[in-house]
Amino acid sequence: MGSSFVSQLLNVIASRYGLVSMMIGLLVVYRARRSRRLAWLLFTLCCFAASIAKFQDEFVKQPPPLVFPLEQLRNAGRPLAIILLCCLLLLGFITQNGWRRLLTPQPLKYLILVQIVIFFKTLVYGDIGFAFLAVFTFGAVVLMLRIGPSRWLQDEQNFDLAVWSIAMVGVIFVTVNAYQALFDLHAITFVHGWFLGTTGNPHHAAVLLAATIPCFMFLIESRNEGSWVKACWMVGLILVMIALFLTGSRTGIIMGVVSILFFYRQRTGALLRLGIFVGVVLAVILPFLSQDGSGWGIPYTAATDKFLSGTNTREGVWLALWDQFINYPLFGVPLEGGRLGYGESSWLAAGANLGLLGFLPLVMFGLECLKMILQLNKLTHRKPIYFLQSTTVIAGLGSLLVGSFSEAFLLGNLTFSLLAVLMYLSLGKYLIEADSKENVYLYWQTLQNQAV
């Protein structure tokens, strides 16, 4: 498995598209040294490339082809993400240090322990090549985050650009799939009629869309954006919500609702206005998306059909994972094949596949995330100047934690979902450090005033 991916990566690099991509990447890295927005755009492109995948199961061996150049991008999605990751690493190495010194969020340290357990289990019982490839990829992601985006987060401007970079993933995703829909809608909705876009399945698309919602709301509420720019972000948010609905993913819908409730948890009036506005827009637009042309009330679509069915598609998988954890509590279920396969839950999958050795570090990761959320919530009360920034991180991180109970993206190594989690953690870490630095400055300023 590992050798086949390396071969694919080398083939992509040696191809015309690969050579052109590397040349463009190096040029962007050169220009990004002086343009921070371009640097964050490079991170956006890496996130989007990490989300590209093909849907495959026992019934679908080859999904319907996409239009040019999306099919070519999908075929080279993983190698392209690696190339962009290398570009970010190169840019990080030439980035100068700022005032921050503690660049690694505490929760990430426990996630590293989980990946170490995955590495050793795969190394001993599975594909050795894949084990090294996976751990090197995750290590590169952590290093990139530390010397790149985390190091760039030195001021309010870079915080805004970081949020912008995540929102731009949603913009690119919606734009690319709208382009595909103009030519062949079936190719991105062939899985039971649910929207999966350029991702591997509708649930992955839903997590991507839901993870960007807090960033859209930040840009809409930000005082640094003009009215026309805010209107554009509002349009983007509506399109993201429509796409999220069409995925038919209840996990994604819950994540989106959690994001909105967390974001407007202290502003009931703003929440009500947003709900009315989005509701009216959806009521006007969604009937045109009906499959049978019926246009009154709730449109008949594959998505609404699933939402109204009330079926529980997770219970059987969760019970099986729980039984595996109970039967193999220490090291997890014996590995079959070259790599670990995860069910539809980060937490139960960790317990079933890794036992307590992997489950306990993941629990510590979750507790540290909750600790950060509580710290940021206190910060919103102590210093209203940080309210919007802290609320964005709380909404983003909170929704992804909720989503992790139904999807196993916390156990990945290079996916958009994981990159989004790490980015929100980095944003939260920056806010906590900025507050600490400001408190130290005010303390010494007080001492100097008392001395005088």
TORBA-856747 format. One record per residue (C-alpha): residue in three letters; x, y, z. Coordinates in Angstrom, 3 decimals. Last residue first. Example, Ala and Ser with C-alpha at 12.3 -4.5 7.8 and 13.67 -1.06 7.14 Angstrom:
2
tormi,X,Y,Z
ser,13.670,-1.060,7.140
ala,12.300,-4.500,7.800
//
This chain:
452
tormi,X,Y,Z
val,6.942,56.307,40.361
ala,7.245,52.803,41.794
gln,3.467,52.341,41.658
asn,3.405,53.321,37.974
gln,6.226,50.871,37.250
leu,4.429,48.074,39.072
thr,1.216,48.766,37.147
gln,3.059,48.673,33.821
trp,4.649,45.401,34.869
tyr,1.210,43.885,35.487
leu,-0.298,45.382,32.315
tyr,2.473,43.828,30.225
val,2.043,40.454,31.927
asn,-1.722,40.579,31.307
glu,-1.174,41.472,27.650
lys,1.190,38.545,27.213
ser,-1.313,36.184,28.805
asp,-4.137,37.457,26.580
ala,-1.995,37.022,23.469
glu,-1.036,33.521,24.627
ile,-4.686,32.508,25.113
leu,-5.640,33.986,21.738
tyr,-2.759,32.222,19.970
lys,-3.627,28.856,21.500
gly,-7.237,29.229,20.354
leu,-6.128,29.941,16.797
ser,-3.757,26.970,16.893
leu,-6.547,24.702,18.146
tyr,-8.823,25.960,15.366
met,-6.081,25.164,12.854
leu,-5.482,21.685,14.264
val,-9.180,20.807,14.026
ala,-9.388,22.226,10.483
leu,-6.301,20.257,9.412
leu,-7.898,17.094,10.792
ser,-11.116,17.655,8.871
phe,-9.225,18.625,5.713
thr,-7.417,15.311,5.731
leu,-3.749,14.386,6.122
asn,-3.131,12.042,9.085
gly,-6.497,10.614,10.071
leu,-7.517,9.393,13.538
leu,-9.460,12.538,14.472
phe,-11.496,12.058,11.265
ala,-13.362,9.022,12.622
glu,-16.903,10.330,12.100
ser,-19.948,10.124,14.376
phe,-18.426,11.159,17.713
ser,-15.931,13.372,15.854
gly,-18.806,15.597,14.714
val,-19.361,16.897,18.242
leu,-15.659,17.662,18.576
leu,-15.756,19.399,15.198
ser,-18.717,21.535,16.300
gly,-16.979,22.592,19.514
leu,-13.726,23.478,17.755
gly,-15.455,25.702,15.238
ala,-17.914,27.359,17.623
ile,-15.341,27.907,20.378
val,-12.788,29.198,17.852
thr,-15.272,31.678,16.412
thr,-16.401,32.755,19.880
ser,-12.820,33.521,20.874
gln,-12.282,35.763,17.851
leu,-15.597,37.596,18.244
phe,-15.216,38.144,21.988
tyr,-11.549,39.152,22.075
ile,-12.269,42.869,22.606
pro,-14.864,41.802,25.203
lys,-12.018,41.045,27.613
arg,-13.028,39.320,30.835
his,-16.278,37.809,29.551
thr,-14.961,36.576,26.178
leu,-11.810,35.356,27.935
lys,-13.866,33.132,30.205
asn,-15.287,31.417,27.109
leu,-11.772,31.086,25.697
gln,-10.595,29.312,28.837
leu,-13.654,27.034,28.772
ile,-13.021,26.117,25.124
met,-9.352,25.450,25.888
lys,-10.310,23.111,28.728
leu,-12.772,21.321,26.435
cys,-9.951,20.765,23.944
glu,-7.706,19.514,26.739
leu,-10.424,17.062,27.779
gly,-10.784,15.795,24.210
phe,-7.046,15.247,23.825
met,-6.978,13.466,27.183
val,-9.720,11.165,25.885
leu,-7.624,10.547,22.765
pro,-4.628,9.694,24.948
leu,-6.836,7.175,26.831
phe,-8.246,5.530,23.692
gly,-4.925,4.742,22.053
leu,-3.313,2.572,24.702
leu,-6.765,1.692,26.082
gly,-7.479,-0.382,23.009
leu,-6.077,0.652,19.625
asn,-8.624,-0.652,17.114
ala,-11.805,-0.858,19.205
gly,-11.004,2.010,21.592
ala,-9.798,4.334,18.834
ala,-12.781,3.433,16.663
leu,-15.122,4.131,19.594
trp,-13.658,7.615,19.988
ser,-13.250,8.640,16.362
ser,-16.682,7.308,15.435
glu,-18.023,5.823,12.191
gly,-15.746,2.815,11.966
tyr,-12.019,2.785,11.378
gly,-9.856,0.435,9.353
leu,-6.247,-0.127,10.411
arg,-3.697,-0.980,7.756
gly,-2.095,-3.922,5.938
gly,-4.827,-6.484,6.339
glu,-6.474,-7.726,9.516
leu,-5.221,-6.154,12.734
pro,-6.212,-7.883,15.955
val,-8.890,-5.922,17.883
gly,-7.567,-3.395,20.383
phe,-4.321,-3.394,22.361
leu,-5.666,-3.303,25.952
pro,-9.455,-3.719,25.882
tyr,-9.769,-6.498,23.275
asn,-13.198,-8.060,23.958
ile,-14.726,-4.888,25.428
phe,-13.268,-2.718,22.658
gln,-14.469,-5.117,19.981
asp,-17.958,-5.127,21.518
trp,-17.984,-1.317,21.527
leu,-16.967,-1.202,17.872
ala,-19.768,-3.619,16.950
leu,-22.298,-1.603,18.965
trp,-21.172,1.594,17.219
val,-21.486,0.046,13.771
gly,-25.000,-1.253,14.448
glu,-26.159,2.032,15.987
arg,-24.827,4.333,13.256
thr,-27.416,4.101,10.482
asn,-30.389,4.917,12.706
thr,-33.408,5.472,10.476
gly,-35.650,8.486,11.106
ser,-36.784,8.612,7.479
leu,-37.429,12.357,7.504
phe,-33.780,13.366,7.240
lys,-33.146,10.705,4.602
asp,-36.011,11.799,2.388
thr,-34.994,15.402,2.970
ala,-31.603,14.623,1.461
ala,-32.884,12.502,-1.422
thr,-35.080,15.414,-2.375
tyr,-38.790,16.130,-2.121
pro,-38.984,19.791,-1.370
ile,-40.431,20.824,2.020
gly,-43.447,23.062,1.487
trp,-44.557,23.543,-2.100
gly,-42.289,23.018,-5.105
ser,-42.802,19.572,-6.529
gly,-40.463,19.276,-9.506
asp,-39.611,15.652,-8.998
gln,-36.034,16.043,-7.860
ser,-36.585,19.235,-5.915
leu,-33.683,21.675,-6.119
phe,-35.958,24.521,-7.234
pro,-37.968,24.013,-4.037
leu,-34.756,24.671,-2.047
ile,-34.255,28.258,-3.206
val,-37.202,30.228,-1.801
ala,-37.549,28.365,1.500
leu,-33.773,28.406,1.837
val,-33.689,32.199,1.516
val,-36.520,32.654,4.014
gly,-34.886,30.309,6.523
val,-31.487,31.975,6.120
phe,-32.983,35.392,6.920
ile,-35.154,34.166,9.783
gly,-32.329,32.198,11.385
leu,-29.847,35.062,11.014
arg,-32.285,37.505,12.637
leu,-33.004,35.070,15.482
leu,-29.316,34.433,16.127
ala,-28.606,38.175,16.142
gly,-31.385,38.685,18.708
thr,-30.250,35.808,20.888
arg,-26.733,37.149,21.221
gln,-24.937,35.268,24.009
arg,-24.923,31.803,22.388
tyr,-24.567,33.310,18.923
phe,-21.403,31.449,17.932
phe,-22.177,28.396,20.043
leu,-25.685,28.109,18.591
ile,-24.429,28.615,15.017
ser,-21.634,26.063,15.306
val,-23.864,23.536,17.078
val,-26.449,23.857,14.284
gly,-23.769,23.268,11.652
met,-22.370,20.270,13.496
ile,-25.860,18.817,13.876
ile,-26.464,19.284,10.149
gly,-23.145,17.629,9.324
thr,-23.904,14.635,11.540
arg,-27.354,14.382,9.978
ser,-25.710,14.048,6.586
gly,-28.115,14.328,3.659
thr,-25.345,16.002,1.679
leu,-27.966,18.356,0.203
phe,-28.374,20.219,3.502
leu,-24.645,20.987,3.645
ala,-24.739,22.257,0.062
ile,-27.569,24.615,0.991
met,-25.685,25.737,4.106
val,-22.519,26.373,2.101
leu,-24.490,28.374,-0.467
ile,-26.018,30.477,2.317
leu,-22.612,31.090,3.890
gly,-21.137,32.164,0.546
val,-23.981,34.617,-0.003
met,-23.325,36.038,3.459
trp,-19.605,36.274,2.647
cys,-20.473,38.287,-0.462
ala,-22.726,40.584,1.569
lys,-19.913,41.082,4.068
val,-17.640,42.172,1.222
trp,-20.268,44.642,0.068
ser,-20.655,46.050,3.590
gly,-16.920,46.417,4.186
glu,-14.923,44.006,6.363
asn,-12.759,45.029,9.327
arg,-15.744,45.238,11.677
ser,-16.113,41.468,11.553
glu,-19.626,40.014,11.856
ile,-19.787,38.595,8.315
leu,-16.144,37.475,8.445
phe,-16.738,35.715,11.763
met,-19.943,34.099,10.437
phe,-18.064,32.704,7.436
cys,-15.366,31.365,9.758
pro,-17.929,29.693,12.024
ile,-19.472,27.940,8.954
thr,-16.211,26.462,7.631
ala,-16.292,23.279,9.724
ala,-19.878,22.549,8.613
leu,-18.888,22.461,4.939
leu,-15.939,20.149,5.455
val,-17.897,17.882,7.811
ala,-20.740,17.637,5.277
ala,-18.397,16.794,2.393
his,-16.814,14.034,4.466
his,-20.294,12.720,5.292
pro,-21.305,12.753,1.614
asn,-18.404,10.465,0.589
gly,-14.816,10.652,-0.676
thr,-14.793,14.371,-1.425
thr,-15.129,16.145,-4.800
gly,-18.834,16.740,-4.358
leu,-20.579,14.385,-1.957
phe,-24.205,15.495,-2.452
trp,-26.731,12.770,-1.681
gly,-28.710,11.096,-4.485
his,-28.147,7.632,-3.075
val,-24.400,8.031,-3.805
phe,-24.526,9.386,-7.386
thr,-24.641,13.020,-6.254
ile,-21.289,14.397,-7.468
ala,-21.136,12.571,-10.815
his,-24.917,12.914,-11.236
leu,-24.705,16.709,-11.490
asp,-22.912,16.577,-14.828
phe,-22.024,19.711,-16.812
leu,-23.260,22.635,-14.719
ala,-22.921,20.502,-11.595
gln,-19.137,20.321,-12.057
tyr,-18.832,24.123,-12.039
ala,-21.046,24.253,-8.954
asn,-18.723,21.648,-7.452
val,-15.667,23.824,-7.969
thr,-17.402,26.933,-6.648
val,-18.761,25.226,-3.512
phe,-15.386,23.694,-2.653
ile,-13.456,26.872,-3.439
val,-15.718,28.977,-1.214
gly,-15.660,26.390,1.588
val,-11.869,26.264,1.487
met,-11.942,30.077,1.425
ala,-13.626,30.055,4.835
ile,-10.607,28.229,6.252
ser,-8.178,30.782,4.768
trp,-10.291,33.727,5.940
val,-10.075,32.487,9.533
ala,-6.291,32.383,9.191
leu,-6.310,35.800,7.508
asp,-8.241,37.323,10.415
phe,-5.783,35.809,12.894
asn,-2.934,37.101,10.729
gln,-4.288,40.648,10.991
glu,-4.857,40.328,14.735
asp,-1.202,39.608,15.421
gln,1.458,36.888,15.685
leu,-0.245,33.887,14.082
trp,2.353,33.255,11.366
arg,4.205,30.878,13.675
ser,1.095,28.741,14.110
pro,0.453,28.807,10.347
gly,3.981,27.726,9.354
ile,6.626,26.418,11.763
arg,4.147,24.618,13.998
leu,1.494,23.660,11.453
met,4.087,22.397,8.998
leu,5.751,20.344,11.726
val,2.431,18.767,12.718
val,1.540,18.013,9.083
ala,5.035,16.634,8.388
gly,4.751,14.346,11.404
phe,1.368,13.138,10.158
thr,2.866,12.344,6.761
phe,5.923,10.675,8.294
val,3.659,8.562,10.509
ala,1.485,7.483,7.578
leu,4.387,6.675,5.238
phe,6.202,4.752,7.962
ala,3.152,2.583,8.723
phe,2.314,2.205,5.009
gly,5.741,0.753,4.316
ile,5.508,-1.609,7.277
asp,2.102,-2.958,6.213
gly,0.404,-4.556,9.191
tyr,1.014,-6.345,12.498
val,4.161,-4.812,13.973
leu,4.360,-1.556,12.004
thr,0.605,-1.030,11.958
lys,0.454,-1.391,15.745
phe,3.534,0.796,16.182
phe,2.226,3.570,13.940
ile,-1.289,3.621,15.387
val,0.164,3.922,18.903
ile,2.366,6.801,17.721
gln,-0.666,8.438,16.103
val,-2.518,8.380,19.422
leu,0.506,9.915,21.159
ile,0.535,12.720,18.586
leu,-3.126,13.391,19.403
tyr,-2.052,13.820,23.020
lys,0.480,16.488,22.050
leu,-2.125,18.180,19.851
pro,-4.295,18.915,22.873
gln,-1.509,21.149,24.339
pro,-1.356,23.462,21.321
thr,2.154,23.649,19.796
leu,3.507,27.166,19.185
leu,4.860,28.020,22.626
arg,7.466,30.666,21.681
arg,5.467,33.612,20.405
trp,7.186,36.975,19.886
gly,7.975,36.282,16.244
asn,10.297,33.835,14.542
gln,11.233,34.335,10.902
thr,9.660,32.304,8.122
ile,12.163,30.555,5.817
phe,11.471,27.103,7.259
gly,7.718,27.717,7.201
leu,7.727,28.489,3.479
leu,9.502,25.219,2.799
leu,7.052,23.361,5.024
leu,4.122,25.028,3.254
cys,5.562,23.964,-0.119
cys,6.012,20.411,1.198
leu,2.356,20.332,2.256
leu,1.394,21.582,-1.208
ile,3.292,18.669,-2.764
ile,1.713,16.203,-0.306
ala,-1.783,17.542,-1.090
leu,-1.049,17.127,-4.807
pro,0.069,13.532,-4.194
arg,-3.276,12.845,-2.443
gly,-5.484,14.536,-5.024
ala,-3.794,13.265,-8.197
asn,-6.771,11.353,-9.569
arg,-9.112,14.003,-8.160
leu,-7.195,16.813,-9.838
gln,-7.300,15.035,-13.191
glu,-11.035,14.461,-12.792
leu,-11.524,18.123,-11.864
pro,-9.747,19.438,-14.968
phe,-11.826,18.513,-16.930
val,-15.235,17.129,-15.984
leu,-15.665,14.470,-13.321
pro,-15.705,10.743,-13.975
pro,-18.386,8.491,-12.441
pro,-17.017,6.471,-9.499
gln,-14.878,3.353,-10.058
lys,-15.206,0.318,-7.799
val,-18.754,1.054,-6.692
phe,-20.513,-1.966,-5.155
glu,-17.919,-3.098,-2.595
asp,-17.060,0.519,-1.831
gln,-15.360,3.473,-3.507
phe,-15.914,7.233,-3.347
lys,-12.871,9.059,-4.650
ala,-10.962,11.729,-2.734
ile,-10.228,15.452,-2.556
ser,-10.300,16.878,0.988
ala,-6.512,17.109,1.327
ala,-6.409,19.186,-1.869
phe,-8.810,21.666,-0.257
cys,-6.686,21.962,2.873
cys,-3.486,22.369,0.844
leu,-5.156,25.058,-1.276
thr,-6.223,26.951,1.842
phe,-2.696,26.736,3.293
leu,-1.369,28.265,0.072
leu,-3.982,30.997,0.455
trp,-2.566,31.676,3.914
ala,0.842,32.319,2.373
leu,-0.721,34.501,-0.320
arg,-2.396,36.580,2.383
arg,0.968,36.933,4.140
ser,2.580,38.459,1.095
arg,6.306,39.066,1.474
arg,7.555,35.483,1.798
ala,4.470,34.402,-0.136
arg,6.082,35.477,-3.423
tyr,8.814,32.842,-3.190
val,6.395,30.197,-1.912
val,3.991,31.016,-4.759
leu,6.811,30.626,-7.291
leu,7.808,27.303,-5.733
gly,4.224,26.088,-5.933
ile,3.823,27.226,-9.547
met,6.952,25.287,-10.495
met,5.790,22.280,-8.488
ser,2.342,22.337,-10.101
val,3.826,22.646,-13.599
leu,6.083,19.663,-12.957
gly,3.210,17.636,-11.569
tyr,0.835,18.501,-14.405
arg,3.449,17.559,-16.972
ser,4.091,14.237,-15.257
ala,7.228,13.342,-13.261
ile,5.769,14.608,-9.974
val,2.525,12.716,-10.595
asn,4.375,9.501,-11.382
leu,6.540,9.900,-8.280
leu,3.450,10.359,-6.088
gln,1.741,7.339,-7.646
ser,4.831,5.215,-7.047
val,4.976,6.416,-3.446
phe,1.289,5.534,-3.093
ser,1.872,2.039,-4.452
ser,4.858,1.556,-2.092
gly,2.759,2.431,0.959
met,0.000,0.000,0.000
//
